[in-house]
Amino acid sequence: MALSLYAALIPSNLQILDSLAGLLAKAKAHCEEHGLDGAELVNARLADDMLPFGYQVKATVGHSLGAIHGVRQGVYSPDITPWPDTLDGLATYVAAARAELAAIDSAEVEGFIGQDMAFAFRENRMEFVAEEFLLSFSQPNFYFHATTAYAILRMKGVPIGKRDYIGRPRLRG
């Protein structure tokens, strides 16, 4: 059986969004246990020239559910509105995106194949077909931002490990 576009994309997005929800729960528990302000984590950065944890979470959603919205419209532009400024707000944002992504019909995603698609941001524009946009642009960005969010929490002392990032793999049977 050939691997479908849906199977190559949506289940993995859901897996990592689930793990991101778990990371946010552990971050909140860490703050409560150590008397920390959650805003310290939301605003934490790996480097001065990188965007903070809150943005990394928002971008992970943007390159999963937001990418699907972009394909539906024929153009994806990054959402430049502010991200939620609390851990609870980020958790709600991820949960809502995860629920909407889980409701997407596989036939709709298969229907994207061959559709013209563009990435547009400021003066930059890149032309794609939908499946190449999803698999060669949004998917790598999705993992980059999820990994960066994980790394920021690790750097700030949240007790998480590789299994927390990977989440629940889809096992046989």
C-alpha positions as CSV (number, residue, x, y, z in Angstrom):
1,M,0.0,0.0,0.0
2,A,1.3,3.5,-0.9
3,L,1.7,6.0,1.9
4,S,-0.9,8.7,1.6
5,L,-0.3,12.4,2.1
6,Y,-2.6,12.3,5.1
7,A,-0.7,9.4,6.7
8,A,2.7,11.2,6.0
9,L,1.5,14.3,7.7
10,I,-1.5,14.4,10.0
11,P,-0.8,11.6,12.5
12,S,2.7,12.8,13.1
13,N,1.5,16.4,13.6
14,L,-1.0,15.1,16.1
15,Q,1.6,13.0,17.9
16,I,3.9,16.0,18.4
17,L,1.0,18.4,19.3
18,D,0.1,15.8,22.0
19,S,3.6,15.8,23.3
20,L,3.7,19.6,23.2
21,A,0.6,19.6,25.4
22,G,2.4,17.3,27.8
23,L,5.5,19.6,27.8
24,L,3.3,22.5,28.6
25,A,1.7,20.6,31.5
26,K,5.1,19.7,32.8
27,A,6.3,23.3,32.4
28,K,3.3,24.5,34.5
29,A,3.9,21.9,37.2
30,H,7.6,22.9,37.3
31,C,6.6,26.6,37.8
32,E,4.2,25.7,40.5
33,E,6.6,23.5,42.3
34,H,9.4,26.0,42.2
35,G,7.4,29.2,42.7
36,L,8.3,30.5,39.2
37,D,6.2,32.9,37.1
38,G,5.1,31.0,34.0
39,A,5.9,34.2,32.0
40,E,9.6,33.4,32.5
41,L,9.2,30.3,30.5
42,V,6.8,31.8,27.9
43,N,9.4,34.5,27.2
44,A,12.5,32.3,27.4
45,R,14.9,32.1,24.4
46,L,17.7,29.9,23.5
47,A,19.6,32.8,22.0
48,D,19.1,36.5,22.0
49,D,18.3,36.5,18.2
50,M,15.7,33.7,18.5
51,L,12.0,34.2,19.2
52,P,10.8,33.0,22.6
53,F,9.1,29.8,23.8
54,G,5.6,31.2,23.3
55,Y,6.4,31.9,19.6
56,Q,7.9,28.4,19.2
57,V,4.6,26.9,20.4
58,K,2.6,29.2,18.1
59,A,4.7,28.4,15.1
60,T,4.4,24.6,15.7
61,V,0.6,25.1,15.5
62,G,1.1,27.4,12.5
63,H,3.0,24.8,10.5
64,S,0.5,22.0,11.3
65,L,-3.1,23.3,11.4
66,G,-2.1,26.7,9.9
67,A,-0.5,25.0,6.9
68,I,-3.7,23.1,6.2
69,H,-5.6,26.4,6.3
70,G,-3.0,27.9,3.9
71,V,-3.4,25.0,1.5
72,R,-7.2,25.5,1.6
73,Q,-6.7,29.1,0.6
74,G,-3.9,28.5,-1.8
75,V,-1.4,30.7,0.1
76,Y,0.2,30.4,3.5
77,S,1.4,33.5,5.3
78,P,2.7,33.2,8.9
79,D,0.3,34.5,11.5
80,I,2.0,37.6,13.0
81,T,-0.6,38.1,15.8
82,P,0.7,37.8,19.3
83,W,0.9,34.4,20.9
84,P,-0.8,33.5,24.2
85,D,1.3,35.0,27.0
86,T,0.6,32.3,29.6
87,L,1.3,28.6,29.8
88,D,-2.4,28.0,30.2
89,G,-3.2,30.1,27.2
90,L,-0.6,28.2,25.1
91,A,-2.1,24.9,26.4
92,T,-5.6,26.0,25.3
93,Y,-4.2,27.1,21.9
94,V,-2.5,23.8,21.3
95,A,-5.6,21.8,22.4
96,A,-7.9,23.7,20.1
97,A,-5.5,23.3,17.2
98,R,-5.1,19.6,17.9
99,A,-8.9,19.0,18.0
100,E,-9.4,20.8,14.7
101,L,-6.5,19.0,13.1
102,A,-7.9,15.6,14.3
103,A,-11.2,16.4,12.7
104,I,-9.7,16.8,9.2
105,D,-10.9,14.2,6.7
106,S,-8.2,12.2,5.0
107,A,-10.0,12.5,1.6
108,E,-9.7,16.3,1.9
109,V,-5.9,16.1,2.4
110,E,-5.5,13.6,-0.5
111,G,-7.4,16.2,-2.6
112,F,-4.7,18.7,-2.0
113,I,-2.2,16.7,-4.2
114,G,-1.2,18.7,-7.2
115,Q,-2.9,21.9,-6.1
116,D,-1.0,25.2,-6.6
117,M,0.2,26.7,-3.3
118,A,2.4,29.6,-2.3
119,F,4.2,30.7,0.8
120,A,4.1,34.5,1.1
121,F,5.7,36.7,3.7
122,R,6.7,40.3,3.3
123,E,8.5,40.5,-0.1
124,N,9.2,36.8,-0.2
125,R,7.0,34.4,-2.2
126,M,7.7,30.8,-3.0
127,E,5.5,28.7,-5.3
128,F,4.8,25.0,-4.5
129,V,2.3,22.3,-5.2
130,A,0.5,21.6,-2.0
131,E,2.1,18.2,-1.1
132,E,5.6,19.7,-1.6
133,F,4.7,22.7,0.5
134,L,3.4,20.5,3.3
135,L,6.2,18.0,3.3
136,S,9.3,20.1,2.3
137,F,8.4,23.4,4.0
138,S,5.8,23.2,6.7
139,Q,6.8,19.8,8.1
140,P,10.5,20.7,8.6
141,N,9.4,24.0,10.2
142,F,6.9,22.2,12.4
143,Y,9.6,19.9,13.8
144,F,12.1,22.8,14.1
145,H,9.8,24.9,16.3
146,A,8.6,21.9,18.4
147,T,12.2,20.9,19.0
148,T,13.1,24.5,19.9
149,A,10.2,24.7,22.3
150,Y,11.4,21.5,23.9
151,A,15.0,22.8,24.1
152,I,14.0,26.0,25.8
153,L,12.1,24.1,28.5
154,R,15.1,21.8,29.0
155,M,17.4,24.8,29.2
156,K,15.2,26.3,31.9
157,G,15.3,23.2,34.0
158,V,11.9,21.6,33.3
159,P,12.4,17.9,34.0
160,I,11.6,16.5,30.5
161,G,13.4,14.1,28.3
162,K,13.3,12.6,24.8
163,R,10.2,10.5,25.5
164,D,8.4,13.6,26.4
165,Y,9.2,15.1,23.1
166,I,8.5,12.0,21.0
167,G,5.2,11.4,22.7
168,R,3.2,8.2,21.9
169,P,4.5,6.4,18.8
170,R,1.9,4.7,16.7
171,L,2.7,1.0,17.4
172,R,1.6,-2.0,15.4
173,G,-1.6,-3.6,16.4
